[in-house]
Amino acid sequence: MIKLDINKVRSYVRKENFYRLIRYLEMFKRASRVTPSNENKHSVLSVMYSMLDDKSIMNAADCFFSICSPTSLELSAHLYSKVYFHNREKVNRKLLVIADHENWEVREWAAGACAHVLKTNFFDYIKFLEADWVNSDSENIRRTVVVALKYVSKDKKKAYESKIFKIIDVLLKDNSPYVKKNLGAFAIGDGLLKYYPETTIKKIKEWTLSENEQVRWNVAKIFSSAEGMKYQEIGKTILYSYLDDENHKVRRAAESTLKKWEKKE
């Protein structure tokens, strides 16, 4: 099996021949996926970051975006995230497009890029998420916010808490299966609960009493996560109360989570 030739990558980058670079990288597509391995893609990005200034990185991102293949879009997302402040509105527009791509792997890279912008420019970029992303008609875009916030929560920065939970409060009511799948157990259970435990438990107590069934469903799913299972006392109190919930989806979520706990015990 041929291996990525870093010297060849450096040559393309040095000449800023970005079209040839993508064509070369795409020679390494995996049989089971439409893009090369993450290792190869990150190797190319690492070379680009080390050799290019911000203006050239933006040019490369624009070039890759125009090619519009899954591989080129993944790389463009991360390149745009590196030069956010050179054109904030443009970077936001491009990431919105990439986050709504039909391919799930491209969407994952968009979420990672979105998280990178948040990690480096949190209070500036969170305004774009609130204005353009959270209320988007696309479930792909709303789901990207969920995943990005989980990634950002790993930094455990107290100053981020209020903004993160303000957005989570909105997304908890989202009835999209794609958003819900990534919210309760994933972003909150194995994310916020781990990195902001005190605030998350306080919020869970509020969410438990919500009149919105999507919110209550998400609460039940929080306790199905590995981190959520550590909170047996509050978890069982909530889950057993949900067994009589007026909404059948909430009841089923509580039953499913309790069965998962029983198997673990």
Summary of the structure (lengths in Angstrom):
residues: 265
radius of gyration: 20.8
end to end distance: 46.2
largest distance: 66.5
contacts: 876
relative contact order: 0.06
helix: 78%
strand: 0%
